[in-house]
Amino acid sequence: MVPDQQRLTPAERADLVAYLDGELDDAQSRAIATKLTHSMTARREIEALEKTWELLEYLPRAQAPEDFTARTLTEVQQLALKGDRHGLAVQHAARGLLRGGAWVLGALLALGLGYAATRWAWPDPTARLSRDLPIAEHLDEYRDVNSMQFLDSLSNSPEFGVDDQ
């Protein structure tokens, strides 16, 4: 591309207004000034911007009403109060949620403690049945034996005695 036809990059074009107002630092200002020196296209763009700014000076300036400041401050105060009310409503809702969460947590804790106490204090009927199962299996035979003396005599008899062999 011919150096005279170099266009400004989007970043340089964005800085043109700041360049015209003298708001750029030295390095950025030199870069744009160099580009403007070497490129006729870039000079046309900056001239168009300068003419636009000059034409804007001819437009009538809008005047704010005298009560503009007072109305603006009143509006800001009202918005701040609404924000405070909103903040209070949020705080109230948060407190309600925390209170409800505390009740749920307390109920779950009470339920857990009740379950643990019941498991510890209440006898487990299945454990007793499994412990007494051998007795239950031979219950009919035990009923046939009338007393422990009879069992002792059987134990000491030579037919049922322990073999010494």
DSSP file (Angstrom, degrees, kcal/mol; ACC not computed):
  #  RESIDUE AA STRUCTURE BP1 BP2  ACC     N-H-->O    O-->H-N    N-H-->O    O-->H-N    TCO  KAPPA ALPHA  PHI   PSI    X-CA   Y-CA   Z-CA
    1    1 A M              0   0    0      0, 0.0     5,-0.1     0, 0.0     0, 0.0   0.000 360.0 360.0 360.0 140.0    0.0    0.0    0.0
    2    2 A V    >   -     0   0    0      1,-0.1     3,-2.4     3,-0.1     4,-0.3  -0.460 360.0-126.7 -67.3 134.5    1.3    3.5   -0.8
    3    3 A P  G >  S+     0   0    0      0, 0.0     3,-1.1     0, 0.0    -1,-0.1   0.796 109.7  60.2 -55.7 -27.9    2.4    5.3    2.3
    4    4 A D  G 3  S+     0   0    0      1,-0.2    36,-1.6    35,-0.2    37,-1.3   0.690 104.0  50.6 -72.3 -17.5    0.1    8.2    1.4
    5    5 A Q  G <  S+     0   0    0     -3,-2.4    -1,-0.2    35,-0.2    34,-0.1   0.286  76.8 135.3-103.7   8.9   -2.9    5.9    1.4
    6    6 A Q    <   -     0   0    0     -3,-1.1    36,-0.6    -4,-0.3     2,-0.2  -0.357  43.5-147.9 -61.8 132.3   -2.3    4.4    4.9
    7    7 A R        -     0   0    0     34,-0.1     2,-0.2    -2,-0.1    35,-0.1  -0.618  20.6-100.8 -96.9 160.5   -5.5    4.3    6.9
    8    8 A L        -     0   0    0     -2,-0.2    -1,-0.1     1,-0.1    24,-0.0  -0.558  36.5-118.5 -76.6 143.6   -5.7    4.6   10.7
    9    9 A T     >  -     0   0    0     -2,-0.2     4,-2.9     1,-0.1     5,-0.2  -0.389  30.8-104.6 -73.3 161.6   -6.1    1.4   12.7
   10   10 A P  H  > S+     0   0    0      0, 0.0     4,-2.0     0, 0.0     5,-0.1   0.879 123.9  51.2 -55.7 -37.5   -9.3    1.1   14.7
   11   11 A A  H  > S+     0   0    0      2,-0.2     4,-1.1     1,-0.2     5,-0.1   0.914 111.8  46.1 -67.3 -41.4   -7.3    1.8   17.9
   12   12 A E  H  4 S+     0   0    0      1,-0.2     4,-0.5     2,-0.2     3,-0.3   0.898 111.3  52.4 -66.9 -39.5   -5.8    4.9   16.4
   13   13 A R  H >< S+     0   0    0     -4,-2.9     3,-1.0     1,-0.2     4,-0.4   0.886 106.7  53.5 -63.2 -38.0   -9.2    6.1   15.1
   14   14 A A  H 3< S+     0   0    0     -4,-2.0     4,-0.4     1,-0.2     3,-0.3   0.794 109.0  50.3 -66.2 -27.2  -10.6    5.6   18.6
   15   15 A D  T 3X S+     0   0    0     -4,-1.1     4,-2.3    -3,-0.3    -1,-0.2   0.478  84.2  92.0 -89.2  -2.8   -7.8    7.9   20.0
   16   16 A L  H <> S+     0   0    0     -3,-1.0     4,-2.7    -4,-0.5     5,-0.2   0.908  86.0  48.0 -61.1 -43.8   -8.3   10.7   17.4
   17   17 A V  H  > S+     0   0    0     -4,-0.4     4,-2.0    -3,-0.3    -1,-0.2   0.923 113.0  48.4 -63.7 -43.2  -10.7   12.7   19.7
   18   18 A A  H  >>S+     0   0    0     -4,-0.4     5,-3.1     1,-0.2     6,-0.6   0.864 110.9  52.6 -64.2 -34.6   -8.3   12.4   22.6
   19   19 A Y  H ><5S+     0   0    0     -4,-2.3     3,-0.9     3,-0.2    -2,-0.2   0.926 109.3  48.2 -64.2 -45.7   -5.5   13.5   20.3
   20   20 A L  H 3<5S+     0   0    0     -4,-2.7    -2,-0.2     1,-0.2    -1,-0.2   0.847 113.6  47.4 -64.1 -33.5   -7.5   16.6   19.2
   21   21 A D  H 3<5S-     0   0    0     -4,-2.0    -1,-0.2    -5,-0.2    -2,-0.2   0.510 113.2-119.0 -85.8  -4.2   -8.3   17.4   22.8
   22   22 A G  T <<5S+     0   0    0     -3,-0.9    -3,-0.2    -4,-0.5    -2,-0.1   0.812  75.1 128.3  73.2  30.7   -4.6   16.9   23.9
   23   23 A E      < +     0   0    0     -5,-3.1    -4,-0.2    -6,-0.1     2,-0.2   0.460  41.6  95.7 -98.9  -2.9   -5.5   14.1   26.3
   24   24 A L  S    S-     0   0    0     -6,-0.6     2,-0.0     1,-0.1    -9,-0.0  -0.520  77.7-110.3 -87.4 156.0   -3.0   11.5   25.0
   25   25 A D     >  -     0   0    0     -2,-0.2     4,-2.5     1,-0.1     5,-0.2  -0.269  40.4 -95.3 -74.8 173.2    0.5   10.8   26.5
   26   26 A D  H  > S+     0   0    0      1,-0.2     4,-2.5     2,-0.2     5,-0.2   0.880 121.4  51.1 -60.8 -42.5    3.5   11.8   24.5
   27   27 A A  H  > S+     0   0    0      1,-0.2     4,-1.9     2,-0.2    -1,-0.2   0.920 113.6  44.0 -64.8 -43.7    4.2    8.4   22.9
   28   28 A Q  H  > S+     0   0    0      2,-0.2     4,-2.2     1,-0.2     5,-0.2   0.899 113.3  51.5 -67.8 -40.0    0.6    8.0   21.6
   29   29 A S  H  X S+     0   0    0     -4,-2.5     4,-2.6     1,-0.2    -2,-0.2   0.914 110.4  48.6 -63.1 -42.6    0.5   11.6   20.4
   30   30 A R  H  X S+     0   0    0     -4,-2.5     4,-2.6     2,-0.2    -1,-0.2   0.884 109.7  53.1 -63.8 -38.8    3.8   11.2   18.4
   31   31 A A  H  X S+     0   0    0     -4,-1.9     4,-2.0     2,-0.2    -2,-0.2   0.926 113.5  41.5 -64.1 -43.9    2.5    7.9   16.9
   32   32 A I  H  X S+     0   0    0     -4,-2.2     4,-2.6     2,-0.2    -2,-0.2   0.901 114.1  52.6 -70.6 -39.3   -0.7    9.6   15.6
   33   33 A A  H  X S+     0   0    0     -4,-2.6     4,-2.0     2,-0.2    -2,-0.2   0.899 110.0  49.2 -62.2 -40.1    1.2   12.7   14.5
   34   34 A T  H  X S+     0   0    0     -4,-2.6     4,-1.8     2,-0.2    -1,-0.2   0.922 111.2  49.0 -63.9 -44.0    3.7   10.5   12.5
   35   35 A K  H  X S+     0   0    0     -4,-2.0     4,-1.5     1,-0.2     7,-0.2   0.908 111.3  49.9 -61.3 -42.3    0.8    8.7   10.9
   36   36 A L  H  < S+     0   0    0     -4,-2.6     7,-0.2     1,-0.2    -1,-0.2   0.847 109.2  52.8 -65.8 -33.7   -0.9   12.0   10.0
   37   37 A T  H  < S+     0   0    0     -4,-2.0    -1,-0.2     1,-0.2    -2,-0.2   0.877 117.2  36.7 -67.9 -37.9    2.4   13.3    8.5
   38   38 A H  H  < S+     0   0    0     -4,-1.8     2,-0.5    -5,-0.1   -32,-0.3   0.594 110.5  64.0 -93.4 -12.9    2.8   10.2    6.3
   39   39 A S     X  -     0   0    0     -4,-1.5     4,-1.7    -5,-0.2   -35,-0.2  -0.944  49.4-170.1-126.4 120.0   -0.8    9.5    5.3
   40   40 A M  H  > S+     0   0    0    -36,-1.6     4,-2.1    -2,-0.5   -35,-0.2   0.873  94.3  55.4 -67.9 -37.7   -3.1   11.8    3.3
   41   41 A T  H  > S+     0   0    0    -37,-1.3     4,-1.9     1,-0.2    -1,-0.2   0.910 107.7  48.5 -62.1 -43.4   -6.1    9.5    4.1
   42   42 A A  H  > S+     0   0    0    -36,-0.6     4,-2.1    -7,-0.2    -1,-0.2   0.884 109.2  53.3 -65.3 -38.2   -5.4    9.9    7.9
   43   43 A R  H  X S+     0   0    0     -4,-1.7     4,-2.4    -7,-0.2    -1,-0.2   0.891 106.9  52.3 -63.8 -38.3   -5.2   13.6    7.5
   44   44 A R  H  X S+     0   0    0     -4,-2.1     4,-2.3     1,-0.2    -1,-0.2   0.906 108.3  51.2 -63.3 -40.9   -8.6   13.7    5.7
   45   45 A E  H  X S+     0   0    0     -4,-1.9     4,-1.9     1,-0.2    -2,-0.2   0.919 112.3  45.2 -62.7 -42.9  -10.1   11.8    8.6
   46   46 A I  H  X S+     0   0    0     -4,-2.1     4,-2.5     1,-0.2    -1,-0.2   0.871 111.6  52.5 -71.6 -34.3   -8.7   14.2   11.2
   47   47 A E  H  X S+     0   0    0     -4,-2.4     4,-2.5     2,-0.2    -1,-0.2   0.901 107.7  52.0 -65.0 -39.5   -9.8   17.2    9.2
   48   48 A A  H  X S+     0   0    0     -4,-2.3     4,-2.1     1,-0.2    -2,-0.2   0.910 110.9  48.1 -62.7 -41.1  -13.3   15.8    9.0
   49   49 A L  H  X S+     0   0    0     -4,-1.9     4,-2.3     2,-0.2    -2,-0.2   0.915 110.1  51.4 -64.7 -42.2  -13.3   15.4   12.7
   50   50 A E  H  X S+     0   0    0     -4,-2.5     4,-2.1     1,-0.2    -2,-0.2   0.913 110.7  48.5 -61.8 -42.5  -12.0   18.9   13.3
   51   51 A K  H  X S+     0   0    0     -4,-2.5     4,-2.5     2,-0.2    -1,-0.2   0.884 109.5  53.2 -64.7 -38.5  -14.7   20.4   11.0
   52   52 A T  H  X S+     0   0    0     -4,-2.1     4,-1.9     1,-0.2    -2,-0.2   0.925 109.3  48.2 -62.1 -44.0  -17.4   18.4   12.9
   53   53 A W  H  X S+     0   0    0     -4,-2.3     4,-0.9     1,-0.2    -1,-0.2   0.882 111.1  51.5 -64.0 -37.7  -16.2   19.8   16.2
   54   54 A E  H >X S+     0   0    0     -4,-2.1     3,-0.6     1,-0.2     4,-0.5   0.912 108.9  50.0 -65.5 -41.4  -16.2   23.3   14.7
   55   55 A L  H >X S+     0   0    0     -4,-2.5     3,-1.2     1,-0.2     4,-0.5   0.849 103.1  60.9 -65.8 -33.3  -19.8   22.9   13.5
   56   56 A L  H >< S+     0   0    0     -4,-1.9     3,-0.9     1,-0.3    -1,-0.2   0.808  93.9  64.6 -62.9 -28.1  -20.9   21.7   16.9
   57   57 A E  H << S+     0   0    0     -4,-0.9    -1,-0.3    -3,-0.6    -2,-0.2   0.774  97.0  57.0 -66.0 -24.7  -19.8   25.0   18.3
   58   58 A Y  H << S+     0   0    0     -3,-1.2    -1,-0.2    -4,-0.5    -2,-0.2   0.646  85.8  97.5 -81.6 -15.8  -22.6   26.7   16.2
   59   59 A L  S << S-     0   0    0     -3,-0.9     2,-0.1    -4,-0.5    -3,-0.0  -0.435  87.2-102.4 -71.6 146.6  -25.3   24.6   17.7
   60   60 A P        -     0   0    0      0, 0.0     2,-0.4     0, 0.0    -1,-0.1  -0.442  36.4-121.2 -69.3 143.1  -27.3   26.2   20.6
   61   61 A R        -     0   0    0     -2,-0.1     2,-0.2    -4,-0.1    -4,-0.0  -0.667  23.2-119.4 -86.8 137.5  -26.3   24.9   24.0
   62   62 A A        -     0   0    0     -2,-0.4     2,-0.5     1,-0.0    -1,-0.1  -0.534  24.3-145.2 -74.6 139.1  -29.0   23.3   26.0
   63   63 A Q        -     0   0    0     -2,-0.2     3,-0.1     0, 0.0    -1,-0.0  -0.908   9.3-132.7-108.3 131.5  -29.7   25.0   29.3
   64   64 A A        -     0   0    0     -2,-0.5     5,-0.0     1,-0.1     4,-0.0  -0.569  33.4-102.7 -76.9 143.7  -30.7   23.0   32.4
   65   65 A P    >   -     0   0    0      0, 0.0     3,-1.7     0, 0.0     4,-0.3  -0.248  30.7-111.6 -63.1 158.3  -33.7   24.4   34.3
   66   66 A E  T 3  S+     0   0    0      1,-0.3     3,-0.5     2,-0.1     4,-0.3   0.835 117.4  49.3 -62.4 -33.7  -32.9   26.2   37.5
   67   67 A D  T 3> S+     0   0    0      1,-0.2     4,-2.8     2,-0.1    -1,-0.3   0.271  79.9 105.3 -90.4  13.4  -34.4   23.5   39.7
   68   68 A F  H <> S+     0   0    0     -3,-1.7     4,-2.5     1,-0.2    -1,-0.2   0.921  80.2  47.0 -58.9 -46.4  -32.4   20.8   37.9
   69   69 A T  H  > S+     0   0    0     -3,-0.5     4,-2.5    -4,-0.3     5,-0.2   0.926 114.0  46.8 -63.6 -45.7  -30.0   20.3   40.8
   70   70 A A  H  > S+     0   0    0     -4,-0.3     4,-2.3     1,-0.2    -1,-0.2   0.919 114.2  47.5 -64.6 -43.4  -32.6   20.2   43.5
   71   71 A R  H  X S+     0   0    0     -4,-2.8     4,-2.5     2,-0.2    -1,-0.2   0.907 112.1  50.3 -64.1 -40.8  -34.8   17.8   41.5
   72   72 A T  H  X S+     0   0    0     -4,-2.5     4,-2.4    -5,-0.3    -2,-0.2   0.936 111.8  46.6 -63.4 -46.2  -31.8   15.5   40.8
   73   73 A L  H  X S+     0   0    0     -4,-2.5     4,-2.3     1,-0.2    -1,-0.2   0.886 112.1  51.1 -64.8 -37.8  -30.8   15.4   44.5
   74   74 A T  H  X S+     0   0    0     -4,-2.3     4,-2.4    -5,-0.2    -1,-0.2   0.920 110.7  48.9 -63.2 -43.3  -34.4   14.7   45.5
   75   75 A E  H  X S+     0   0    0     -4,-2.5     4,-2.5     1,-0.2    -2,-0.2   0.899 110.5  50.8 -63.4 -40.6  -34.6   11.9   43.1
   76   76 A V  H  X S+     0   0    0     -4,-2.4     4,-2.3     2,-0.2    -1,-0.2   0.912 110.4  49.5 -63.6 -41.8  -31.3   10.5   44.3
   77   77 A Q  H  X S+     0   0    0     -4,-2.3     4,-2.4     2,-0.2    -2,-0.2   0.904 110.8  49.9 -64.2 -40.7  -32.5   10.6   47.9
   78   78 A Q  H  X S+     0   0    0     -4,-2.4     4,-2.5     2,-0.2    -2,-0.2   0.907 111.1  48.8 -65.0 -40.7  -35.8    8.9   47.0
   79   79 A L  H  X S+     0   0    0     -4,-2.5     4,-2.5     2,-0.2    -1,-0.2   0.890 110.2  51.9 -64.6 -37.7  -33.9    6.1   45.2
   80   80 A A  H  X S+     0   0    0     -4,-2.3     4,-2.3     2,-0.2    -2,-0.2   0.906 110.0  48.9 -64.7 -40.4  -31.6    5.8   48.2
   81   81 A L  H  X S+     0   0    0     -4,-2.4     4,-2.7     2,-0.2    -2,-0.2   0.907 111.1  49.4 -65.5 -41.0  -34.6    5.4   50.4
   82   82 A K  H  X S+     0   0    0     -4,-2.5     4,-2.8     1,-0.2    -2,-0.2   0.907 110.8  50.7 -63.0 -39.9  -36.2    2.8   48.1
   83   83 A G  H  X S+     0   0    0     -4,-2.5     4,-2.7     2,-0.2    -2,-0.2   0.893 109.7  50.4 -62.9 -39.0  -32.8    1.0   48.1
   84   84 A D  H  X S+     0   0    0     -4,-2.3     4,-2.6     2,-0.2    -2,-0.2   0.915 111.4  48.1 -64.2 -42.4  -32.9    1.1   52.0
   85   85 A R  H  X S+     0   0    0     -4,-2.7     4,-2.5     2,-0.2    -2,-0.2   0.909 112.6  48.7 -63.8 -40.5  -36.4   -0.3   52.0
   86   86 A H  H  X S+     0   0    0     -4,-2.8     4,-2.5     2,-0.2    -2,-0.2   0.918 110.9  50.7 -63.8 -41.8  -35.4   -3.0   49.6
   87   87 A G  H  X S+     0   0    0     -4,-2.7     4,-2.5     1,-0.2    -2,-0.2   0.895 110.5  49.5 -62.7 -39.5  -32.3   -3.7   51.8
   88   88 A L  H  X S+     0   0    0     -4,-2.6     4,-2.7     2,-0.2    -1,-0.2   0.899 110.1  50.6 -65.7 -39.7  -34.6   -4.0   54.8
   89   89 A A  H  X S+     0   0    0     -4,-2.5     4,-2.5     2,-0.2    -2,-0.2   0.907 111.3  48.4 -64.2 -40.3  -36.9   -6.3   53.0
   90   90 A V  H  X S+     0   0    0     -4,-2.5     4,-2.6     2,-0.2    -2,-0.2   0.914 112.2  48.9 -65.4 -41.9  -34.0   -8.5   51.9
   91   91 A Q  H  X S+     0   0    0     -4,-2.5     4,-2.6     2,-0.2    -2,-0.2   0.911 111.3  49.8 -63.3 -41.1  -32.7   -8.5   55.5
   92   92 A H  H  X S+     0   0    0     -4,-2.7     4,-2.3     2,-0.2    -2,-0.2   0.920 112.5  47.1 -63.6 -43.4  -36.1   -9.4   56.8
   93   93 A A  H  X S+     0   0    0     -4,-2.5     4,-2.4     2,-0.2    -2,-0.2   0.899 111.5  51.4 -64.5 -39.8  -36.4  -12.3   54.3
   94   94 A A  H  X S+     0   0    0     -4,-2.6     4,-2.6     2,-0.2    -2,-0.2   0.910 109.2  50.1 -64.5 -41.1  -32.9  -13.5   55.2
   95   95 A R  H  X S+     0   0    0     -4,-2.6     4,-2.8     2,-0.2    -1,-0.2   0.917 110.2  50.9 -61.7 -42.0  -33.8  -13.5   58.9
   96   96 A G  H  X S+     0   0    0     -4,-2.3     4,-2.6     2,-0.2    -2,-0.2   0.908 111.0  48.2 -61.9 -42.0  -36.9  -15.5   58.1
   97   97 A L  H  X S+     0   0    0     -4,-2.4     4,-2.8     2,-0.2    -1,-0.2   0.912 112.5  48.4 -64.9 -41.6  -34.9  -18.0   56.1
   98   98 A L  H  X S+     0   0    0     -4,-2.6     4,-2.4     2,-0.2    -2,-0.2   0.912 112.0  49.3 -64.1 -41.2  -32.4  -18.3   58.9
   99   99 A R  H  X S+     0   0    0     -4,-2.8     4,-2.2     2,-0.2    -2,-0.2   0.934 113.2  46.6 -63.4 -45.2  -35.1  -18.8   61.5
  100  100 A G  H  X S+     0   0    0     -4,-2.6     4,-2.5     1,-0.2    -2,-0.2   0.904 112.1  50.9 -63.0 -41.0  -36.8  -21.5   59.3
  101  101 A G  H  X S+     0   0    0     -4,-2.8     4,-2.7     1,-0.2    -1,-0.2   0.883 108.6  51.9 -63.2 -38.1  -33.4  -23.1   58.8
  102  102 A A  H  X S+     0   0    0     -4,-2.4     4,-2.7     2,-0.2    -1,-0.2   0.904 109.9  49.0 -65.1 -40.5  -32.7  -23.1   62.5
  103  103 A W  H  X S+     0   0    0     -4,-2.2     4,-2.6     2,-0.2    -2,-0.2   0.925 112.6  47.4 -64.0 -43.6  -36.1  -24.8   63.2
  104  104 A V  H  X S+     0   0    0     -4,-2.5     4,-2.6     2,-0.2    -2,-0.2   0.927 113.2  48.4 -63.5 -44.1  -35.4  -27.4   60.5
  105  105 A L  H  X S+     0   0    0     -4,-2.7     4,-2.4     1,-0.2    -2,-0.2   0.910 112.3  49.1 -62.3 -42.4  -32.0  -28.1   61.9
  106  106 A G  H  X S+     0   0    0     -4,-2.7     4,-2.6     2,-0.2    -2,-0.2   0.903 111.2  49.5 -63.0 -41.4  -33.4  -28.3   65.5
  107  107 A A  H  X S+     0   0    0     -4,-2.6     4,-2.5     2,-0.2    -2,-0.2   0.916 111.8  48.3 -64.8 -42.3  -36.1  -30.7   64.3
  108  108 A L  H  X S+     0   0    0     -4,-2.6     4,-2.5     2,-0.2    -2,-0.2   0.900 111.9  49.8 -64.9 -39.2  -33.5  -32.9   62.5
  109  109 A L  H  X S+     0   0    0     -4,-2.4     4,-2.7     2,-0.2    -2,-0.2   0.923 111.7  47.9 -64.0 -44.4  -31.3  -32.9   65.6
  110  110 A A  H  X S+     0   0    0     -4,-2.6     4,-2.6     2,-0.2    -2,-0.2   0.904 112.2  50.1 -63.5 -40.8  -34.2  -33.9   67.9
  111  111 A L  H  X S+     0   0    0     -4,-2.5     4,-2.4     2,-0.2    -2,-0.2   0.923 111.9  47.6 -62.6 -44.2  -35.2  -36.6   65.5
  112  112 A G  H  X S+     0   0    0     -4,-2.5     4,-2.5     2,-0.2    -2,-0.2   0.916 113.2  47.5 -63.6 -43.5  -31.6  -38.0   65.4
  113  113 A L  H  X S+     0   0    0     -4,-2.7     4,-2.7     2,-0.2     5,-0.2   0.900 112.2  50.4 -65.3 -39.8  -31.3  -37.9   69.2
  114  114 A G  H  X S+     0   0    0     -4,-2.6     4,-2.3    -5,-0.2    -2,-0.2   0.910 111.5  47.9 -63.3 -42.2  -34.6  -39.6   69.6
  115  115 A Y  H  X S+     0   0    0     -4,-2.4     4,-2.4     2,-0.2    -2,-0.2   0.929 113.2  47.6 -64.0 -45.0  -33.6  -42.3   67.1
  116  116 A A  H  X S+     0   0    0     -4,-2.5     4,-1.9     1,-0.2    -2,-0.2   0.914 112.7  48.6 -63.9 -42.5  -30.3  -42.8   68.8
  117  117 A A  H  X S+     0   0    0     -4,-2.7     4,-3.0     1,-0.2     5,-0.3   0.897 111.7  49.9 -65.2 -39.1  -31.9  -43.0   72.3
  118  118 A T  H  X S+     0   0    0     -4,-2.3     4,-2.3     1,-0.2    -2,-0.2   0.920 110.5  49.3 -65.2 -43.4  -34.5  -45.5   71.1
  119  119 A R  H  < S+     0   0    0     -4,-2.4    -1,-0.2     1,-0.2    -2,-0.2   0.869 117.7  41.5 -63.6 -35.3  -31.8  -47.7   69.5
  120  120 A W  H  < S+     0   0    0     -4,-1.9    -2,-0.2    -5,-0.2    -1,-0.2   0.912 124.1  32.9 -79.5 -43.3  -29.8  -47.6   72.7
  121  121 A A  H  < S+     0   0    0     -4,-3.0    -3,-0.2    -5,-0.2    -2,-0.2   0.810 103.8  75.2 -88.4 -31.4  -32.6  -48.0   75.4
  122  122 A W  S  < S-     0   0    0     -4,-2.3     2,-0.1    -5,-0.3     0, 0.0  -0.683  84.8-119.2 -88.1 129.2  -35.1  -50.2   73.6
  123  123 A P        -     0   0    0      0, 0.0     3,-0.1     0, 0.0    -2,-0.1  -0.379  21.2-124.4 -68.9 144.7  -34.3  -53.8   73.4
  124  124 A D     >  -     0   0    0      1,-0.2     4,-1.6    -5,-0.1     3,-0.4  -0.801  15.9-159.0 -90.3 113.2  -34.0  -55.3   69.9
  125  125 A P  H  > S+     0   0    0      0, 0.0     4,-2.0     0, 0.0    -1,-0.2   0.817  90.4  55.2 -65.9 -29.5  -36.4  -58.2   69.6
  126  126 A T  H  > S+     0   0    0      2,-0.2     4,-2.3     1,-0.2     5,-0.2   0.860 104.2  54.0 -71.8 -32.6  -34.6  -59.8   66.6
  127  127 A A  H  > S+     0   0    0     -3,-0.4     4,-2.0     2,-0.2    -1,-0.2   0.913 109.5  48.0 -65.9 -41.2  -31.3  -59.8   68.6
  128  128 A R  H  X S+     0   0    0     -4,-1.6     4,-2.3     2,-0.2    -2,-0.2   0.910 111.3  50.7 -65.6 -41.0  -32.9  -61.7   71.4
  129  129 A L  H  < S+     0   0    0     -4,-2.0     4,-0.4     1,-0.2    -2,-0.2   0.916 111.2  47.3 -62.8 -42.7  -34.5  -64.2   69.0
  130  130 A S  H >< S+     0   0    0     -4,-2.3     3,-0.5     1,-0.2    -1,-0.2   0.865 113.0  49.6 -68.1 -33.3  -31.2  -64.8   67.3
  131  131 A R  H 3< S+     0   0    0     -4,-2.0    -1,-0.2     1,-0.2    -2,-0.2   0.874 117.0  40.8 -69.5 -37.3  -29.5  -65.3   70.7
  132  132 A D  T 3X S+     0   0    0     -4,-2.3     4,-2.2     1,-0.2     3,-0.3   0.306  83.8 106.2 -94.6   8.9  -32.1  -67.7   71.9
  133  133 A L  H <> S+     0   0    0     -3,-0.5     4,-2.3    -4,-0.4    -1,-0.2   0.892  75.5  53.4 -59.1 -44.0  -32.5  -69.6   68.6
  134  134 A P  H  > S+     0   0    0      0, 0.0     4,-1.1     0, 0.0    -1,-0.2   0.889 111.2  47.6 -61.0 -35.3  -30.6  -72.8   69.7
  135  135 A I  H  4 S+     0   0    0     -3,-0.3     3,-0.5     1,-0.2    -2,-0.2   0.924 111.2  50.7 -67.9 -43.7  -33.0  -73.1   72.7
  136  136 A A  H >< S+     0   0    0     -4,-2.2     3,-1.0     1,-0.2     4,-0.3   0.849 105.3  56.9 -64.5 -33.6  -36.0  -72.5   70.5
  137  137 A E  H 3< S+     0   0    0     -4,-2.3    -1,-0.2     1,-0.2     3,-0.2   0.833 117.1  33.9 -66.4 -31.9  -34.9  -75.3   68.1
  138  138 A H  T 3X S+     0   0    0     -4,-1.1     4,-2.0    -3,-0.5    -1,-0.2   0.078  82.3 117.5-109.9  21.9  -34.8  -77.9   70.9
  139  139 A L  H <> S+     0   0    0     -3,-1.0     4,-1.7     1,-0.2     5,-0.2   0.879  73.3  53.6 -60.8 -41.2  -37.7  -76.5   73.0
  140  140 A D  H  > S+     0   0    0     -4,-0.3     4,-1.2     1,-0.2    -1,-0.2   0.897 109.4  49.0 -62.2 -38.7  -39.8  -79.7   72.6
  141  141 A E  H  > S+     0   0    0      1,-0.2     4,-0.9    -3,-0.2     3,-0.3   0.894 108.7  52.8 -68.4 -38.5  -37.0  -81.9   73.9
  142  142 A Y  H  < S+     0   0    0     -4,-2.0     3,-0.3     1,-0.2    -1,-0.2   0.828 104.6  56.2 -66.4 -30.2  -36.4  -79.6   76.9
  143  143 A R  H  < S+     0   0    0     -4,-1.7    -1,-0.2     1,-0.2    -2,-0.2   0.824 100.1  59.1 -71.2 -29.9  -40.1  -79.9   77.8
  144  144 A D  H  < S+     0   0    0     -4,-1.2     2,-0.5    -3,-0.3    -1,-0.2   0.807  92.5  77.9 -67.9 -27.4  -39.8  -83.6   77.9
  145  145 A V     <  -     0   0    0     -4,-0.9     3,-0.1    -3,-0.3     0, 0.0  -0.721  68.1-163.9 -84.0 125.9  -37.1  -83.2   80.6
  146  146 A N        -     0   0    0     -2,-0.5     2,-0.3     1,-0.1    -1,-0.2   0.818  61.3  -1.1 -84.1 -29.4  -38.9  -82.5   83.9
  147  147 A S     >  -     0   0    0      1,-0.1     4,-1.0     0, 0.0    -1,-0.1  -0.955  64.5-109.0-154.0 169.6  -36.0  -81.2   85.9
  148  148 A M  H  > S+     0   0    0     -2,-0.3     4,-2.3     1,-0.2     5,-0.2   0.764 113.1  65.2 -74.0 -26.4  -32.3  -80.4   86.0
  149  149 A Q  H  > S+     0   0    0      1,-0.2     4,-2.4     2,-0.2    -1,-0.2   0.893  99.3  52.7 -63.0 -38.5  -31.7  -83.3   88.4
  150  150 A F  H  > S+     0   0    0      1,-0.2     4,-2.0     2,-0.2    -1,-0.2   0.909 109.4  48.5 -63.1 -41.5  -32.8  -85.7   85.6
  151  151 A L  H  X S+     0   0    0     -4,-1.0     4,-2.2     2,-0.2    -2,-0.2   0.885 110.5  51.4 -65.8 -38.6  -30.3  -84.1   83.2
  152  152 A D  H  X S+     0   0    0     -4,-2.3     4,-1.7     2,-0.2    -2,-0.2   0.898 109.3  49.9 -65.5 -39.6  -27.5  -84.4   85.9
  153  153 A S  H  X S+     0   0    0     -4,-2.4     4,-0.9     1,-0.2    -1,-0.2   0.888 111.0  49.5 -67.8 -36.8  -28.3  -88.0   86.4
  154  154 A L  H  < S+     0   0    0     -4,-2.0     3,-0.4     1,-0.2     6,-0.4   0.891 108.9  53.3 -65.1 -38.3  -28.1  -88.6   82.7
  155  155 A S  H  < S+     0   0    0     -4,-2.2     7,-0.2     1,-0.2    -1,-0.2   0.845 112.3  43.9 -66.0 -33.7  -24.9  -86.8   82.5
  156  156 A N  H  < S+     0   0    0     -4,-1.7    -1,-0.2    -5,-0.1    -2,-0.2   0.553  91.1 104.5 -89.5  -9.5  -23.3  -89.0   85.2
  157  157 A S  S  X S-     0   0    0     -4,-0.9     4,-1.1    -3,-0.4     3,-0.4  -0.389  78.8-122.4 -72.9 152.3  -24.7  -92.3   83.8
  158  158 A P  T  4 S+     0   0    0      0, 0.0    -1,-0.1     0, 0.0    -4,-0.0   0.795 109.0  60.2 -67.0 -26.7  -22.3  -94.7   82.1
  159  159 A E  T  4 S+     0   0    0      1,-0.2    -4,-0.1    -5,-0.0    -5,-0.1   0.884 120.8  23.4 -68.1 -36.6  -24.4  -94.6   78.9
  160  160 A F  T  4 S+     0   0    0     -6,-0.4    -1,-0.2    -3,-0.4     3,-0.1   0.351  98.8 116.3-110.1   4.8  -24.1  -90.9   78.4
  161  161 A G  S  < S-     0   0    0     -4,-1.1     2,-0.4     1,-0.1    -5,-0.1  -0.098  76.1 -87.3 -70.4 170.5  -20.9  -90.2   80.3
  162  162 A V        -     0   0    0     -7,-0.2     2,-0.3     1,-0.1    -1,-0.1  -0.647  42.3-123.3 -82.9 133.1  -17.7  -88.9   78.9
  163  163 A D        -     0   0    0     -2,-0.4    -1,-0.1     1,-0.1    -3,-0.0  -0.560  10.1-153.5 -76.9 138.1  -15.4  -91.6   77.5
  164  164 A D              0   0    0     -2,-0.3    -1,-0.1     1,-0.2    -2,-0.0   0.409 360.0 360.0 -91.2   4.1  -11.9  -91.6   79.0
  165  165 A Q              0   0    0      0, 0.0    -1,-0.2     0, 0.0    -2,-0.0   0.485 360.0 360.0 -75.8 360.0  -10.4  -93.2   75.9
